């Protein structure tokens, strides 16, 4: 059995009624969402190289980096200042 080309599949799909084309799309989308292609395992050397690359990328991020909690607090202060009409130079903090 030969594998049909994409054009052949599209021609067949266009012959389906609109509702069945929607079902085809939904089935294909579900299949693509649930079928993950198998990943080949890295060798130890590849894993070390990938880790070193990630470390370089993280080190190159702009400084200073805030923790998630620190960023949340800063965002809350900015939001509160905006809601209360305060300016950047005031030290008012409704969460303090």
N, CA, C and O atoms as CSV, one atom per row, in Angstrom:
chain,resi,resn,atom,element,x,y,z
A,1,UNK,N,N,0.846,-1.180,0.000
A,1,UNK,CA,C,0.000,0.000,0.000
A,1,UNK,C,C,0.890,1.242,0.000
A,1,UNK,O,O,1.829,1.343,0.789
A,2,UNK,N,N,0.592,2.164,-0.874
A,2,UNK,CA,C,1.376,3.393,-0.948
A,2,UNK,C,C,0.806,4.435,0.012
A,2,UNK,O,O,-0.392,4.450,0.295
A,3,UNK,N,N,1.666,5.283,0.492
A,3,UNK,CA,C,1.244,6.358,1.396
A,3,UNK,C,C,0.735,7.514,0.542
A,3,UNK,O,O,1.442,7.979,-0.352
A,4,UNK,N,N,-0.498,7.988,0.810
A,4,UNK,CA,C,-1.039,9.098,0.010
A,4,UNK,C,C,-0.272,10.390,0.287
A,4,UNK,O,O,0.264,10.588,1.377
A,5,UNK,N,N,-0.233,11.249,-0.701
A,5,UNK,CA,C,0.416,12.549,-0.530
A,5,UNK,C,C,-0.522,13.483,0.229
A,5,UNK,O,O,-1.715,13.208,0.365
A,6,UNK,N,N,0.021,14.565,0.710
A,6,UNK,CA,C,-0.789,15.556,1.411
A,6,UNK,C,C,-1.864,16.119,0.487
A,6,UNK,O,O,-2.998,16.337,0.913
A,7,UNK,N,N,-1.510,16.356,-0.780
A,7,UNK,CA,C,-2.498,16.877,-1.734
A,7,UNK,C,C,-3.648,15.900,-1.932
A,7,UNK,O,O,-4.804,16.313,-2.025
A,8,UNK,N,N,-3.340,14.607,-1.997
A,8,UNK,CA,C,-4.396,13.604,-2.149
A,8,UNK,C,C,-5.311,13.596,-0.925
A,8,UNK,O,O,-6.531,13.509,-1.057
A,9,UNK,N,N,-4.725,13.685,0.245
A,9,UNK,CA,C,-5.523,13.704,1.477
A,9,UNK,C,C,-6.394,14.954,1.517
A,9,UNK,O,O,-7.563,14.887,1.897
A,10,UNK,N,N,-5.832,16.086,1.130
A,10,UNK,CA,C,-6.607,17.332,1.119
A,10,UNK,C,C,-7.765,17.249,0.129
A,10,UNK,O,O,-8.865,17.713,0.428
A,11,UNK,N,N,-7.532,16.664,-1.046
A,11,UNK,CA,C,-8.616,16.501,-2.021
A,11,UNK,C,C,-9.735,15.644,-1.453
A,11,UNK,O,O,-10.913,15.955,-1.628
A,12,UNK,N,N,-9.369,14.569,-0.773
A,12,UNK,CA,C,-10.386,13.721,-0.150
A,12,UNK,C,C,-11.110,14.473,0.968
A,12,UNK,O,O,-12.332,14.383,1.091
A,13,UNK,N,N,-10.366,15.206,1.770
A,13,UNK,CA,C,-10.980,15.941,2.882
A,13,UNK,C,C,-11.969,16.975,2.369
A,13,UNK,O,O,-13.011,17.187,2.989
A,14,UNK,N,N,-11.665,17.623,1.252
A,14,UNK,CA,C,-12.576,18.629,0.698
A,14,UNK,C,C,-13.856,18.004,0.159
A,14,UNK,O,O,-14.847,18.707,-0.040
A,15,UNK,N,N,-13.853,16.714,-0.079
A,15,UNK,CA,C,-15.057,16.032,-0.552
A,15,UNK,C,C,-16.003,15.696,0.597
A,15,UNK,O,O,-17.174,15.391,0.369
A,16,UNK,N,N,-15.503,15.751,1.823
A,16,UNK,CA,C,-16.340,15.458,2.988
A,16,UNK,C,C,-17.300,16.612,3.248
A,16,UNK,O,O,-17.002,17.764,2.933
A,17,UNK,N,N,-18.474,16.286,3.837
A,17,UNK,CA,C,-19.364,17.371,4.270
A,17,UNK,C,C,-18.665,18.207,5.353
A,17,UNK,O,O,-17.753,17.733,6.032
A,18,UNK,N,N,-19.105,19.430,5.494
A,18,UNK,CA,C,-18.474,20.384,6.420
A,18,UNK,C,C,-18.360,19.814,7.835
A,18,UNK,O,O,-17.317,19.954,8.474
A,19,UNK,N,N,-19.413,19.179,8.327
A,19,UNK,CA,C,-19.403,18.639,9.692
A,19,UNK,C,C,-18.325,17.570,9.847
A,19,UNK,O,O,-17.627,17.535,10.861
A,20,UNK,N,N,-18.187,16.709,8.858
A,20,UNK,CA,C,-17.182,15.650,8.941
A,20,UNK,C,C,-15.761,16.211,8.810
A,20,UNK,O,O,-14.821,15.654,9.379
A,21,UNK,N,N,-15.603,17.299,8.071
A,21,UNK,CA,C,-14.288,17.939,8.012
A,21,UNK,C,C,-13.904,18.471,9.393
A,21,UNK,O,O,-12.748,18.381,9.806
A,22,UNK,N,N,-14.894,19.028,10.103
A,22,UNK,CA,C,-14.632,19.496,11.467
A,22,UNK,C,C,-14.245,18.351,12.381
A,22,UNK,O,O,-13.351,18.487,13.216
A,23,UNK,N,N,-14.927,17.212,12.220
A,23,UNK,CA,C,-14.591,16.040,13.028
A,23,UNK,C,C,-13.179,15.550,12.707
A,23,UNK,O,O,-12.430,15.155,13.601
A,24,UNK,N,N,-12.827,15.582,11.428
A,24,UNK,CA,C,-11.484,15.169,11.019
A,24,UNK,C,C,-10.431,16.067,11.663
A,24,UNK,O,O,-9.421,15.589,12.178
A,25,UNK,N,N,-10.682,17.363,11.626
A,25,UNK,CA,C,-9.740,18.311,12.226
A,25,UNK,C,C,-9.614,18.057,13.725
A,25,UNK,O,O,-8.509,18.054,14.267
A,26,UNK,N,N,-10.749,17.845,14.395
A,26,UNK,CA,C,-10.727,17.611,15.843
A,26,UNK,C,C,-9.957,16.340,16.175
A,26,UNK,O,O,-9.173,16.317,17.123
A,27,UNK,N,N,-10.176,15.289,15.403
A,27,UNK,CA,C,-9.466,14.029,15.656
A,27,UNK,C,C,-7.968,14.178,15.432
A,27,UNK,O,O,-7.160,13.696,16.226
A,28,UNK,N,N,-7.607,14.847,14.347
A,28,UNK,CA,C,-6.181,15.034,14.070
A,28,UNK,C,C,-5.524,15.901,15.140
A,28,UNK,O,O,-4.400,15.627,15.562
A,29,UNK,N,N,-6.227,16.950,15.580
A,29,UNK,CA,C,-5.675,17.826,16.617
A,29,UNK,C,C,-5.482,17.057,17.918
A,29,UNK,O,O,-4.460,17.211,18.587
A,30,UNK,N,N,-6.459,16.231,18.279
A,30,UNK,CA,C,-6.349,15.435,19.501
A,30,UNK,C,C,-5.196,14.446,19.386
A,30,UNK,O,O,-4.433,14.254,20.333
A,31,UNK,N,N,-5.077,13.830,18.231
A,31,UNK,CA,C,-3.991,12.877,18.007
A,31,UNK,C,C,-2.631,13.558,18.124
A,31,UNK,O,O,-1.709,13.026,18.743
A,32,UNK,N,N,-2.518,14.734,17.526
A,32,UNK,CA,C,-1.250,15.459,17.602
A,32,UNK,C,C,-0.952,15.926,19.020
A,32,UNK,O,O,0.206,15.961,19.435
A,33,UNK,N,N,-1.992,16.285,19.762
A,33,UNK,CA,C,-1.793,16.782,21.126
A,33,UNK,C,C,-1.390,15.667,22.079
A,33,UNK,O,O,-0.658,15.908,23.039
A,34,UNK,N,N,-1.860,14.452,21.825
A,34,UNK,CA,C,-1.597,13.362,22.759
A,34,UNK,C,C,-0.414,12.499,22.347
A,34,UNK,O,O,0.215,11.876,23.201
A,35,UNK,N,N,-0.101,12.449,21.076
A,35,UNK,CA,C,1.035,11.662,20.603
A,35,UNK,C,C,2.286,12.515,20.616
A,35,UNK,O,O,2.442,13.428,19.805
A,36,UNK,N,N,3.161,12.211,21.533
A,36,UNK,CA,C,4.423,12.933,21.552
A,36,UNK,C,C,5.489,12.026,20.953
A,36,UNK,O,O,5.602,10.860,21.330
A,37,UNK,N,N,6.251,12.549,20.041
A,37,UNK,CA,C,7.286,11.711,19.443
A,37,UNK,C,C,8.319,11.314,20.487
A,37,UNK,O,O,8.659,12.117,21.356
A,38,UNK,N,N,8.815,10.104,20.414
A,38,UNK,CA,C,9.803,9.669,21.406
A,38,UNK,C,C,11.093,10.470,21.264
A,38,UNK,O,O,11.585,10.708,20.162
A,39,UNK,N,N,11.618,10.872,22.406
A,39,UNK,CA,C,12.885,11.607,22.414
A,39,UNK,C,C,14.020,10.626,22.621
A,39,UNK,O,O,13.928,9.704,23.432
A,40,UNK,N,N,15.058,10.833,21.899
A,40,UNK,CA,C,16.223,9.983,22.105
A,40,UNK,C,C,16.943,10.452,23.362
A,40,UNK,O,O,17.042,11.648,23.636
A,41,UNK,N,N,17.432,9.496,24.102
A,41,UNK,CA,C,18.136,9.829,25.338
A,41,UNK,C,C,19.483,10.457,25.008
A,41,UNK,O,O,20.165,10.052,24.067
A,42,UNK,N,N,19.846,11.449,25.801
A,42,UNK,CA,C,21.144,12.094,25.625
A,42,UNK,C,C,22.229,11.223,26.233
A,42,UNK,O,O,22.009,10.489,27.197
A,43,UNK,N,N,23.380,11.329,25.648
A,43,UNK,CA,C,24.539,10.701,26.273
A,43,UNK,C,C,24.955,11.596,27.438
A,43,UNK,O,O,24.572,12.765,27.485
A,44,UNK,N,N,25.725,11.065,28.369
A,44,UNK,CA,C,26.167,11.915,29.478
A,44,UNK,C,C,26.905,13.172,29.005
A,44,UNK,O,O,26.737,14.242,29.590
A,45,UNK,N,N,27.715,13.050,27.956
A,45,UNK,CA,C,28.435,14.225,27.447
A,45,UNK,C,C,27.470,15.246,26.856
A,45,UNK,O,O,27.649,16.448,27.051
A,46,UNK,N,N,26.445,14.784,26.135
A,46,UNK,CA,C,25.446,15.694,25.568
A,46,UNK,C,C,24.670,16.398,26.674
A,46,UNK,O,O,24.380,17.591,26.576
A,47,UNK,N,N,24.332,15.651,27.736
A,47,UNK,CA,C,23.594,16.239,28.855
A,47,UNK,C,C,24.433,17.311,29.550
A,47,UNK,O,O,23.918,18.374,29.899
A,48,UNK,N,N,25.711,17.037,29.750
A,48,UNK,CA,C,26.584,18.036,30.380
A,48,UNK,C,C,26.706,19.285,29.508
A,48,UNK,O,O,26.708,20.406,30.016
A,49,UNK,N,N,26.808,19.083,28.193
A,49,UNK,CA,C,26.913,20.224,27.277
A,49,UNK,C,C,25.626,21.047,27.295
A,49,UNK,O,O,25.677,22.277,27.277
A,50,UNK,N,N,24.463,20.371,27.331
A,50,UNK,CA,C,23.182,21.082,27.378
A,50,UNK,C,C,23.058,21.864,28.683
A,50,UNK,O,O,22.584,23.000,28.681
A,51,UNK,N,N,23.479,21.267,29.791
A,51,UNK,CA,C,23.433,21.951,31.082
A,51,UNK,C,C,24.354,23.172,31.083
A,51,UNK,O,O,23.985,24.232,31.587
A,52,UNK,N,N,25.535,23.022,30.524
A,52,UNK,CA,C,26.468,24.151,30.459
A,52,UNK,C,C,25.888,25.277,29.608
A,52,UNK,O,O,26.040,26.452,29.940
A,53,UNK,N,N,25.220,24.916,28.509
A,53,UNK,CA,C,24.603,25.937,27.653
A,53,UNK,C,C,23.483,26.666,28.391
A,53,UNK,O,O,23.368,27.889,28.300
A,54,UNK,N,N,22.646,25.908,29.131
A,54,UNK,CA,C,21.566,26.543,29.897
A,54,UNK,C,C,22.132,27.475,30.964
A,54,UNK,O,O,21.594,28.558,31.194
A,55,UNK,N,N,23.206,27.060,31.609
A,55,UNK,CA,C,23.824,27.914,32.627
A,55,UNK,C,C,24.328,29.214,32.017
A,55,UNK,O,O,24.197,30.278,32.622
A,56,UNK,N,N,24.906,29.131,30.811
A,56,UNK,CA,C,25.388,30.340,30.140
A,56,UNK,C,C,24.229,31.267,29.797
A,56,UNK,O,O,24.333,32.484,29.954
A,57,UNK,N,N,23.123,30.689,29.328
A,57,UNK,CA,C,21.956,31.502,28.967
A,57,UNK,C,C,21.402,32.202,30.201
A,57,UNK,O,O,21.085,33.390,30.151
A,58,UNK,N,N,21.283,31.474,31.307
A,58,UNK,CA,C,20.757,32.063,32.541
A,58,UNK,C,C,21.709,33.130,33.068
A,58,UNK,O,O,21.266,34.173,33.549
A,59,UNK,N,N,22.994,32.882,32.982
A,59,UNK,CA,C,23.971,33.865,33.464
A,59,UNK,C,C,23.934,35.138,32.632
A,59,UNK,O,O,24.276,36.213,33.125
A,60,UNK,N,N,23.520,35.022,31.370
A,60,UNK,CA,C,23.477,36.193,30.489
A,60,UNK,C,C,22.202,37.013,30.656
A,60,UNK,O,O,22.071,38.073,30.043
A,61,UNK,N,N,21.261,36.544,31.472
A,61,UNK,CA,C,20.022,37.296,31.686
A,61,UNK,C,C,20.332,38.607,32.390
A,61,UNK,O,O,21.310,38.697,33.133
A,62,UNK,N,N,19.501,39.629,32.162
A,62,UNK,CA,C,19.755,40.922,32.807
A,62,UNK,C,C,19.718,40.807,34.325
A,62,UNK,O,O,18.928,40.049,34.889
A,63,UNK,N,N,20.576,41.564,34.963
A,63,UNK,CA,C,20.650,41.565,36.422
A,63,UNK,C,C,19.896,42.773,36.943
A,63,UNK,O,O,19.783,43.714,36.157
A,64,UNK,N,N,19.379,42.884,38.112
A,64,UNK,CA,C,19.245,41.782,39.041
A,64,UNK,C,C,17.991,40.970,38.737
A,64,UNK,O,O,16.970,41.515,38.317
A,65,UNK,N,N,18.080,39.694,38.948
A,65,UNK,CA,C,16.914,38.834,38.773
A,65,UNK,C,C,16.194,38.727,40.118
A,65,UNK,O,O,16.824,38.553,41.161
A,66,UNK,N,N,14.898,38.831,40.075
A,66,UNK,CA,C,14.101,38.716,41.293
A,66,UNK,C,C,13.568,37.300,41.411
A,66,UNK,O,O,13.356,36.615,40.410
A,67,UNK,N,N,13.355,36.871,42.645
A,67,UNK,CA,C,12.670,35.603,42.832
A,67,UNK,C,C,11.206,35.814,42.477
A,67,UNK,O,O,10.757,36.951,42.328
A,68,UNK,N,N,10.469,34.732,42.342
A,68,UNK,CA,C,9.048,34.848,42.013
A,68,UNK,C,C,8.316,35.650,43.090
A,68,UNK,O,O,7.458,36.474,42.773
A,69,UNK,N,N,8.649,35.415,44.352
A,69,UNK,CA,C,8.012,36.149,45.442
A,69,UNK,C,C,8.347,37.630,45.420
A,69,UNK,O,O,7.484,38.476,45.650
A,70,UNK,N,N,9.609,37.936,45.140
A,70,UNK,CA,C,10.017,39.342,45.062
A,70,UNK,C,C,9.337,40.050,43.896
A,70,UNK,O,O,8.909,41.198,44.019
A,71,UNK,N,N,9.242,39.351,42.756
A,71,UNK,CA,C,8.574,39.941,41.595
A,71,UNK,C,C,7.100,40.175,41.891
A,71,UNK,O,O,6.546,41.203,41.501
A,72,UNK,N,N,6.455,39.225,42.582
A,72,UNK,CA,C,5.049,39.371,42.938
A,72,UNK,C,C,4.844,40.582,43.840
A,72,UNK,O,O,3.908,41.355,43.637
A,73,UNK,N,N,5.707,40.751,44.829
A,73,UNK,CA,C,5.597,41.900,45.724
A,73,UNK,C,C,5.796,43.209,44.968
A,73,UNK,O,O,5.069,44.174,45.198
A,74,UNK,N,N,6.769,43.247,44.074
A,74,UNK,CA,C,7.011,44.462,43.287
A,74,UNK,C,C,5.812,44.772,42.398
A,74,UNK,O,O,5.412,45.929,42.272
A,75,UNK,N,N,5.239,43.741,41.784
A,75,UNK,CA,C,4.059,43.945,40.942
A,75,UNK,C,C,2.878,44.452,41.763
A,75,UNK,O,O,2.124,45.314,41.311
A,76,UNK,N,N,2.722,43.911,42.976
A,76,UNK,CA,C,1.625,44.373,43.841
A,76,UNK,C,C,1.799,45.841,44.212
A,76,UNK,O,O,0.842,46.615,44.182
A,77,UNK,N,N,3.031,46.220,44.563
A,77,UNK,CA,C,3.284,47.624,44.906
A,77,UNK,C,C,2.984,48.536,43.722
A,77,UNK,O,O,2.358,49.584,43.884
A,78,UNK,N,N,3.430,48.138,42.532
A,78,UNK,CA,C,3.170,48.950,41.333
A,78,UNK,C,C,1.677,49.060,41.059
A,78,UNK,O,O,1.182,50.136,40.724
A,79,UNK,N,N,0.962,47.954,41.200
A,79,UNK,CA,C,-0.481,47.967,40.965
A,79,UNK,C,C,-1.185,48.859,41.974
A,79,UNK,O,O,-2.060,49.645,41.611
A,80,UNK,N,N,-0.801,48.736,43.246
A,80,UNK,CA,C,-1.435,49.543,44.285
A,80,UNK,C,C,-1.177,51.026,44.061
A,80,UNK,O,O,-2.075,51.850,44.239
A,81,UNK,N,N,0.038,51.366,43.674
A,81,UNK,CA,C,0.352,52.768,43.390
A,81,UNK,C,C,-0.498,53.281,42.234
A,81,UNK,O,O,-0.998,54.405,42.273
A,82,UNK,N,N,-0.656,52.460,41.215
A,82,UNK,CA,C,-1.456,52.872,40.055
A,82,UNK,C,C,-2.922,53.035,40.444
A,82,UNK,O,O,-3.578,53.983,40.012
A,83,UNK,N,N,-3.439,52.114,41.257
A,83,UNK,CA,C,-4.847,52.186,41.653
A,83,UNK,C,C,-5.121,53.362,42.587
A,83,UNK,O,O,-6.189,53.970,42.534
A,84,UNK,N,N,-4.154,53.674,43.436
A,84,UNK,CA,C,-4.344,54.742,44.412
A,84,UNK,C,C,-3.858,56.091,43.908
A,84,UNK,O,O,-3.947,57.084,44.629
A,85,UNK,N,N,-3.350,56.144,42.693
A,85,UNK,CA,C,-2.877,57.404,42.135
A,85,UNK,C,C,-1.566,57.860,42.729
A,85,UNK,O,O,-1.240,59.046,42.667
A,86,UNK,N,N,-0.811,56.951,43.302
A,86,UNK,CA,C,0.476,57.302,43.886
A,86,UNK,C,C,1.537,57.317,42.783
A,86,UNK,O,O,1.361,56.723,41.719
A,87,UNK,N,N,2.608,57.992,43.057
A,87,UNK,CA,C,3.703,58.067,42.104
A,87,UNK,C,C,4.853,57.188,42.566
A,87,UNK,O,O,4.882,56.738,43.712
A,88,UNK,N,N,5.800,56.947,41.670
A,88,UNK,CA,C,6.947,56.090,41.956
A,88,UNK,C,C,7.751,56.540,43.171
A,88,UNK,O,O,8.337,55.707,43.863
A,89,UNK,N,N,7.789,57.845,43.442
A,89,UNK,CA,C,8.657,58.356,44.498
A,89,UNK,C,C,8.051,58.221,45.893
A,89,UNK,O,O,8.732,58.538,46.868
A,90,UNK,N,N,6.814,57.768,46.037
A,90,UNK,CA,C,6.217,57.610,47.363
A,90,UNK,C,C,6.510,56.215,47.885
A,90,UNK,O,O,6.748,55.288,47.111
A,91,UNK,N,N,6.493,56.075,49.189
A,91,UNK,CA,C,6.798,54.799,49.817
A,91,UNK,C,C,5.550,54.108,50.351
A,91,UNK,O,O,5.660,53.158,51.126
A,92,UNK,N,N,4.368,54.564,49.952
A,92,UNK,CA,C,3.137,53.963,50.452
A,92,UNK,C,C,3.005,52.538,49.939
A,92,UNK,O,O,3.231,52.270,48.759
A,93,UNK,N,N,2.641,51.632,50.823
A,93,UNK,CA,C,2.440,50.239,50.439
A,93,UNK,C,C,1.275,49.703,51.254
A,93,UNK,O,O,1.377,49.588,52.476
A,94,UNK,N,N,0.181,49.378,50.605
A,94,UNK,CA,C,-0.989,48.897,51.336
A,94,UNK,C,C,-0.776,47.491,51.874
A,94,UNK,O,O,-1.542,47.042,52.726
A,95,UNK,N,N,0.263,46.773,51.392
A,95,UNK,CA,C,0.522,45.418,51.869
A,95,UNK,C,C,1.511,45.386,53.018
A,95,UNK,O,O,1.766,44.320,53.580
A,96,UNK,N,N,2.069,46.525,53.378
A,96,UNK,CA,C,3.084,46.546,54.440
A,96,UNK,C,C,2.421,46.545,55.798
A,96,UNK,O,O,3.107,46.561,56.820
